[in-house]
Amino acid sequence: MESRALIIAIQDYSQSQGLFSQTLAGTIASAQNFYQWLVSEKKIKPECIFLCSDGTISNTHPRTRSNRAGVANAVQLVRGASRPEIVAAVLDLIDLGQDDTNELFVFFSGHGFGYRQSPWRMGLDVLVSGDFRNLRTGGAACVKLDELRFRLYSCLGGKDHYLFIDACRNEVDESQIQALGLGISPTSAQLGFPTTYTLYSVKYGEPAPVNPDFPAALMQGLEGQGHAKGWVQGKMF
């Protein structure tokens, strides 16, 4: 079984209007640092990492790879940051790694919001893709985090899934935007389901400050600084 990763980093929202029109400095750099940690510290093979971004995360990353049947260049590893491209990457990740994934790492850096569907239901976290233009039509440029997490849980399977989300979580009411589902139905995993962990840069209902503090602290923690670690079979985790 292989460890795998999906990195989504969106910096350029210059074509959008209103709430998510701010271009985000530093998202690509954060993704680059996370990518380097994956390949250097976790020893994840580049051909097991999917990249969705409006910038370059790695100049040397392979753009395609073979699928499980051995067909060369059948799987696209590098894509843009639009919603269709993110969904396509998720499907390719599931097809490639279903029941054959040990650990999965998902990193998102970009705009997001909390989606309040009713006063009686807990709000949902929504990630905003690079093709967002305005609230009126922007529901088709969103990815519901809970649905993404569930599809990876139920269809990719594996042992452990880790999601790192650096995005705003301030609430937007359903009357302002209609966030769509992923619209995919991949087959379910057959060999068990993972434990899933999610780390957010801010608590629900708050905006994420545009600064490097969260990604810097995240990388320091992943590299072993601080006290949230211990010895397991002779290795530090």
C-alpha positions in Angstrom: 0.0 0.0 0.0 1.2 3.5 -0.8 0.8 6.8 0.9 -0.9 9.5 -1.2 -1.7 13.2 -1.2 -3.9 15.9 -2.7 -2.7 19.5 -2.6 -5.0 22.3 -3.6 -3.6 25.8 -3.6 -5.4 28.9 -5.1 -3.9 32.3 -5.1 -5.5 34.3 -8.0 -9.1 35.2 -7.3 -8.8 38.4 -9.4 -11.7 37.5 -11.7 -14.1 37.1 -8.8 -16.4 39.7 -7.3 -17.4 40.7 -3.8 -16.7 38.4 -0.9 -13.9 36.3 -2.4 -12.3 38.9 -4.7 -9.1 39.2 -2.6 -6.1 37.6 -4.2 -4.3 35.5 -1.5 -0.5 35.9 -1.2 1.4 33.0 0.1 -0.9 30.1 -0.7 1.4 28.7 -3.4 4.5 29.0 -1.1 2.6 27.2 1.6 1.7 24.4 -0.8 5.4 24.2 -2.0 6.5 23.8 1.6 3.9 21.1 2.3 4.9 19.3 -0.9 8.6 19.3 0.1 7.6 17.8 3.5 5.7 15.0 1.8 8.5 14.0 -0.5 11.5 14.6 1.9 10.1 13.7 5.3 7.2 11.3 4.6 9.0 9.8 1.5 5.8 9.8 -0.5 6.5 9.2 -4.2 5.8 12.2 -6.5 3.7 9.9 -8.7 1.3 9.5 -5.7 0.7 13.2 -5.2 -2.1 15.1 -7.0 -1.7 18.9 -7.5 -4.4 21.4 -8.2 -3.2 25.0 -8.4 -3.2 28.2 -10.3 0.6 28.4 -9.8 3.6 26.1 -9.9 4.0 23.9 -6.8 6.9 21.8 -8.1 8.8 22.3 -11.4 9.9 18.6 -11.3 6.6 17.0 -10.4 5.5 14.4 -13.1 2.4 15.6 -15.0 1.0 12.1 -15.7 1.5 8.5 -14.6 0.2 5.0 -15.4 -3.1 3.8 -14.1 -3.7 0.5 -12.2 -4.0 -1.4 -15.4 -0.5 -0.2 -16.5 -1.7 2.2 -19.3 1.0 4.9 -19.6 0.0 8.6 -19.0 -3.6 7.6 -18.2 -3.7 9.5 -14.9 -3.2 13.3 -14.8 -1.3 14.4 -11.7 -1.1 18.2 -12.3 -4.2 20.3 -12.9 -5.6 23.8 -12.6 -7.7 25.1 -9.7 -11.2 25.2 -11.1 -13.9 23.0 -9.6 -14.1 20.6 -12.5 -10.3 20.0 -12.3 -10.4 19.5 -8.6 -13.3 17.0 -8.9 -11.4 15.2 -11.7 -8.3 14.9 -9.5 -10.4 13.4 -6.7 -11.8 10.8 -9.0 -8.4 9.9 -10.3 -7.1 9.7 -6.8 -9.9 7.3 -5.8 -9.5 5.2 -9.0 -5.7 4.9 -8.4 -5.7 4.4 -4.7 -8.9 2.6 -3.8 -8.1 -0.1 -1.2 -4.4 0.5 -1.8 -3.7 3.7 0.3 -2.0 3.6 3.7 -2.0 7.3 4.6 -3.7 10.2 2.7 -2.7 13.8 3.2 -5.0 16.6 1.9 -3.8 20.2 2.0 -6.0 23.2 1.0 -5.0 26.8 0.9 -7.4 29.3 -0.5 -10.8 31.0 0.1 -13.5 29.2 2.0 -16.7 29.9 4.1 -19.1 28.4 6.5 -22.4 27.4 4.8 -25.4 27.9 7.0 -28.3 26.0 5.4 -30.8 26.5 8.2 -30.9 27.9 11.8 -31.4 24.3 13.1 -28.4 22.6 11.3 -24.7 23.0 11.9 -23.0 24.9 9.1 -20.9 23.2 6.5 -17.4 24.1 5.5 -17.1 25.0 1.8 -13.9 25.5 -0.2 -13.9 28.0 -3.0 -12.3 27.0 -6.3 -10.4 29.2 -8.7 -13.3 29.7 -11.2 -15.5 31.5 -8.6 -17.0 34.7 -10.0 -19.8 35.9 -7.7 -22.3 34.6 -5.1 -25.1 34.5 -7.7 -23.4 31.8 -9.8 -20.7 30.7 -7.4 -22.4 27.6 -6.1 -20.9 25.8 -9.1 -17.4 26.9 -8.0 -17.6 25.3 -4.5 -16.5 22.1 -2.9 -18.3 21.0 0.2 -15.6 19.8 2.6 -17.8 17.2 4.4 -18.7 15.6 1.1 -15.1 15.5 -0.1 -14.1 14.0 3.2 -16.8 11.4 3.0 -16.1 10.4 -0.6 -12.4 9.9 0.3 -13.4 8.0 3.4 -15.9 5.7 1.8 -14.5 5.3 -1.7 -10.7 5.6 -1.3 -10.5 3.7 2.0 -7.2 3.1 3.7 -5.8 3.5 7.2 -5.5 7.2 8.1 -6.6 10.4 6.4 -5.2 13.8 7.4 -6.8 17.0 6.1 -5.2 20.5 6.6 -7.5 23.4 5.8 -6.2 27.0 5.6 -9.3 28.9 4.6 -11.9 31.3 6.1 -14.9 29.8 7.9 -17.1 32.9 8.3 -20.8 32.1 7.7 -22.6 32.8 4.4 -26.3 32.1 4.4 -27.9 29.7 1.9 -30.0 32.6 0.6 -26.8 34.2 -0.7 -25.3 31.2 -2.5 -26.4 27.7 -3.5 -23.4 25.4 -3.0 -23.6 22.3 -5.2 -22.5 18.8 -4.4 -19.6 17.1 -6.1 -22.0 15.2 -8.4 -19.8 12.0 -8.4 -20.7 8.4 -7.4 -17.5 6.3 -7.3 -17.7 2.7 -6.1 -17.1 2.1 -2.4 -13.9 0.8 -0.9 -14.0 -2.9 0.1 -11.1 -3.4 2.6 -12.1 -1.1 5.5 -12.4 2.6 6.2 -9.8 5.0 7.6 -9.7 7.2 10.7 -10.0 10.8 9.5 -8.4 13.8 11.2 -9.0 17.5 10.1 -7.0 20.5 11.3 -8.4 24.0 10.5 -6.5 27.3 10.6 -9.4 29.0 12.4 -12.5 27.9 14.3 -15.9 27.8 12.7 -17.4 31.2 12.0 -14.2 33.2 11.8 -12.2 34.5 8.9 -8.6 33.2 8.3 -6.0 36.0 8.5 -4.0 36.5 5.4 -0.5 35.7 6.9 1.9 32.9 7.0 1.4 32.1 10.7 -0.8 28.9 10.3 1.3 27.3 7.5 4.5 28.1 9.3 3.2 26.6 12.6 1.8 23.6 10.7 5.2 22.8 9.1 7.0 23.3 12.4 4.7 20.8 14.0 4.9 18.3 11.2 8.7 18.6 11.3 8.7 17.7 15.0 8.9 21.0 16.9 6.9 21.2 20.1 5.6 18.4 22.3 2.8 16.7 20.4 4.9 13.7 19.5 6.3 10.5 20.9 8.4 7.4 20.3 6.7 4.5 18.4 8.8 1.4 17.7 12.0 3.5 17.8 10.8 6.3 15.6 9.5 9.8 16.5 5.9 10.5 15.4 
